[in-house]
Each structure stands twice: as structure tokens, then as C-alpha cells.
């Protein structure tokens, strides 16, 4: 496992410590990993939804070329 060093504002650090103290995660690193994982999952869903909006290229190639 590798380590990532991230500068945090005083406010952000305090909020992280608060949520750890509330039991949302066992420590600050676990909370950060949880947040990163959630971001990556949301990004993957966003990518799928955006891909579904893209036009389909099904059909006769000559007909499709005429539409361009």
C-alpha cells in the first residue's frame, strides 16, 4: 500500500477529526479512504450515465454518413 500526503485546511482537518470521534471511521486515514472510494464510485456511475447519452452508430453506414 502506498501513502498519499495531502495538505488540509484547519477547518477540513477539524471536520475529519469530528467524524472520526463520532465513530464514522476508526481513524482519519480510514475516513479519507472511505471518501476517496465514494468519489470514485460516484465518478464511475457518472461516466456510465454520460456514455448512455452518446449517440448510437447502429444502422447502415451509408445512411449514417449522409447524416454527418
N, C-alpha and C positions, 0 to 999 in steps of 0.2 A: 504494500500500500504506500502511495506517495503522500507527501504533505503539501498543502497549499497555504501560503501566508497571505492573508487579506487584511488590509488596513480597514478599521471600522471607526465610525464616529462614536463619540461618547454616548450619544442617545441610543444608537443601534446596539452598542455593547450592553447598555443597561437593560434594554428590552429583551435581549437574548438571555441575560442573567435572570431576569424576572420569570421568563417562561420555563427556564430550567428549574428555578426554585418552585414553580407551580407543578412540576412533575411532568411537563410535556416531553422532556427528554432527560436522560441520565446526566448529560453534561453538554457543554457548549458545542463541542465538536459533533456530537450526535445530532444536535438540533440543526447545525449547519448542513450536515449530510442529508438530513430529512428535507430541509428547504431546497437544496440543490436537486434532490431526486424528484420532488414535487414539481419544480420548474421544468425539469427535463421531460416528465410525463405530460405536463400541460403543453409543452412545445411539440411533442410528438403528435398529440391529438390535433393541435392547430395545423400541423403540416398535412395530416390526413384530410382534414376538412378543406384546406386550401387546394389540395390535389383533386378533390371531388368537384371543385368548381371549375377546373380547367376543361376546355373544350375537348370533346372526343373526336378522334380521327377515324371513325369507323365508316366504311362505305367504299364506294368506287373512287379510286384515286383521281381519275379524270374529273369527276364531279367536284371533288374536294378542291382540286387545283383551280377550277373555274371560280370558286367562291373567294379565292385569295385576291 
